[in-house]
Amino acid sequence: MVGGAIMRRLELVPDVELITRTHAELDLTDQGAVRSFMQDIKPDGVILAAARVGGIQANNTYPADFIYENLMIECNVIHQAFAAGVQNLLQLGSSCIYPRAVPQPMREDALLTGVLEPTNEPYAVAKIAGIKLCESYNRQHGTDYRSVMPTNLYGPGDNFHPENSHVLPALIRRFHEAKETGQQEVVIWGTGKPRREFLHVDDMAEASLFVLDLPKGDYDANTDPMLSHINVGSGTDISILELAQKVAGIVGFKGKISNDTTKPDGTMRKLMDVSRLARMGWQARIELDDGLAETYQWFLANQENFRG
């Protein structure tokens, strides 16, 4: 999703040559394949948006897959990029890197100050490793490898799998199918009280390229050398129940919304402190209501083709 959004923006830039491979063409968990690709191509810069991702159920069901695949992707791409002489790299992480009980909104310097949320700890450990890889190569080798930590993303190209998707696309699919089949009730996981922040993927793409294009002096001036990641978010959050009500309204579902409190809530609040990026000169533009409406229209137009 986010890689596609970044590509759409870069395709509009006349002096950029995009070099991409599909998963079928290049398995990023295969060290030899990544080494051959980097040595053959020797790109000027790398944007690493690839990851194994999913919601609470997917993280609980496939913890080994989540930690292994994400560690391998990061280690292979970052190291082989360095071995091929790449000086500029941007990797995307996740807001789940921060401890479960951390002051809100979450500042970048909260990293590694407490215990992680158990439901996504393996994934979070892998994403923290990615940050530290970039940080360590910069310290030892003088590279300019940067990390951006997005909040919950949504938009065109999302994964609408009924079990393995994140909360927002899962709600869109669930409410749509309930409306289509005439159901009178939709059940959402947990109490509905946890609060989450959401950012449209086009905003994330814009922010990623903004950070990538910052002159090194400007980037360093706004970033502690020992803290080489930057939060990216909207700066506002919403409860899961309120989100469900918004989605129901956009989809046109008129029935009842109830809660299954036997299911986990996860972290009760995850709101990013985006003041550092704001000081650099970037803020999110797309309002949640507008983004939800656009995403639902994309869902309707792509039901035959979307993942899941």
Phi, psi and omega in degrees: 000304184287325176299319178297321179293320177296319178298318180300323179287317182292332178295342179273353182266118189294330186260020179250127173258114181276130177240114184228162172220143173284167177299324179294330181275332183211112177273110185288350173275355180264106186300316181296319181294319180292320178300314180298318179299310183296319181290326179289317187273318185048065183292156176286328180208162182226135169245118182258099178252355183286142178191159168268116186229164177174176181274195184302314184296317179296318179297321179289327185277325187235050183299322180294318178298319184294315182285318183293307185296320181289322175297315182295317178301311183295312182299314183294310185292314184292313181292317182289332173296315177299315181298333179271004176088014180287124181264336185240122182215142174234126177240144181261132179250224184199151178291347181287359178293341187273153180302157181297311182258086183228143178305141180255143353290158188279120178272157180301327183281006174280351181302133176064028178257001182189185183283139180282161174296122185300328186292339178227025183302315181301317178296316181298318179300319179296318182289326174297319178301322179298318177300313184290330174299309180299315181300318184288321177294324177297315182293317186276325190243357177073021177285172178239072182258124187241153180231134174243137183250098181283152169283195179295123182259154176206166177138190180304137180090004182292166178265117183255025179301136186294340183244327190255005183272170174283174192296317187292309177296328177297318179294318179302312181295317184296314180291324178297312182294325177296318178295316184294327183262002177076022178292149181259356183212141172237130181258129177250151182291143172076195185278343185084358184276332180304144180252138181227152177256141181230142181228131178293141185298331177291326173295320180296319179298316179297317180295321180299313181289329176299313180292319179299324185273353179300133173303146185304321180297319179293320180296312182295326181294336182255001185226126173303130181304335178266011184219073194270029176236156183229131177289142174229120179198184180270339181086002178227154180228174185208147178287156180298323178295315178298321178296316179300320179295320177297313181298317179302318179295318181292321180286329183096022177279128185253000186276200185269145173249122180234168185244139172259095186282359173281346180270153184289149175274330191076197178300137185288331177211137176220095179236129183276140167277112184252021183293327180297314180293325178296321178295330178287338176118016180234139174219152178295149184244328190273119179290150185300315181301316180294317180294322178296316181298317179295318181295321178294322177296322177295318178303313181297323184280345187233022183300330182284342189242343188290156180298136181083000000 
